[in-house]
């Protein structure tokens, strides 16, 4: 199995969206940004991805400035390019033109090569009753496990 260090996790994404498909993408970062990522100073909670002119960009991802970076630091909320194959981008364009579909980052990690990667999901937003239903299912499964354990 591939060794990877989890840097950021978007727990709210699975709660707020139905995940249709997941893609692994690379991210274009500067030198000080990757150093900050390795320290784990990343937040992807408020972020989303958009396709513009045949390229995928992520918005709202916060990478805190590197302490020793001084003048080489860049804006912490700047849009960053995601690296995907052309046929994958075409597929994503098809998905996002459908009603209610969006691109949401799930996790960000560093793989064994030392490269920053991101799991990008094609997702459909949940309504409030869907969220309540998934919470009820999770609670019921938890209760069943608890009772089986106590037997």
N, C-alpha and C positions, 0 to 999 in steps of 0.2 A: 504494500500500500504506500501511496505517496505521502511523504512527510511534509506537513505544512503547519506554519505558525499562524493561528488566528489573530488578526489585528483588530478587526471591528465586526460587529454582528448587529443586524437590524432585526431584533426580535419582534418588533411591532408589525413588520411586513407580513408575516404569516398570519397575524391576527386580523389585519385590515384587508387582506387580499386573498383571492383564490389563486394559487400559483399554477400556471398552465405549463410553462416550459422554462428550463434554467440553462443559461449559457455561461461558460468560463471566458472571461475577457482579460486582456492585459490593460495596463493603465500607463499613459505617458506622464511621467513625473520629472521634476528637476532634481538635482543632486541633494539639495537641502530637504526637499520634500520626502525623498525616500529614507533619509536618515531619521526624520521625524516619524515616518510610518513604522520603521523598525523599532522605535521606542514606544509604539502603540498609541500615539497621540492623534487618533483619527476618529471622526464621528460620521456615520452614514445614516443617522436616524431621519433627518429631514431631506435626504437626497432623492433625486429621480434622474432618469436618463431621457434624452431627446435625440432624435435623428435630424440632422441638418446637412443638406447638400451631400447626402450619401455617406456621412460620417456620424458616429455616435459620440455624444458628449454627456458627461455627468455633471449635474448642477446641484449645489447645496451641500456638497461633501466638504467637511471642515477638516483640514490638516493643519494642526497648530504649527506656528513658525519654530524652526530649529533654533535652540538657544545660541549655539556658536555660529549661526549662519550669517549674522549681521546683514550686510548689503545684498547678499545672494538670496535672501528669503523673498518669496513671492506672496501674493495675496492668498490668504488661507481659504477663501471661498471661491476662488476662480474656477471657471468651467475646465474640466480635464477631459482629454480625448480618450476614448476606450478603443482598444484594438480588437477587431473582429475580422473574419474573412468576408469577402464581398458577398458570397451567397448567403451567409448568415445575416448580414445587414439587410439584404433583399427580403429575407424571410421575416425579419423584425419589422420592416416597413409594412409588409402585408398584415402582420398581427396588429400593429398600432393603428392602422387605418380602420380596423374593425371597431365597432362601438364599445366603449368601456374598457378597452385594453390599454395598459400602460407598462413602462419599463421601470422596475424597482430593483435596487441593489439589495442582496440578501446578506452576503458576507464579504469581507476583504481579508486576504491572507497573503503570506509570503511563502512561496513554494520552495522545494529543496534547492533550486538553482539560485535563490536569493531574489527572485523577481516578484513584484507585487501583482497579484491577480485579484479579480473580483467575480463573484457569482451574480449575474444579472438575470432577473426573472421577468418573463412576460406574465403579467398579472391582471386580474379583473377585480375591481373593488367589491367588497362585501357590503351588504346593507346591514342595518342594526340587528334585524331579526336573524340574519345569517351568523353574525358574531355571537348572539345569545345561544343559537343552536349549537355552534361549535364548542362553546364553553360548557353547555349542558352535556354534550357527548364526552368531553374530556373529564368532567366531574364524575359521570356515570362509570367510565372506564377506570378511573382512580378508585372509586368505591368498590367496584368488582374485584380489583387487584387486592385491595385492603381486606375484603372478606375472604378471598381465596388464601391469602397469607395467614389469616387468623384461624383457619380450619385446622 
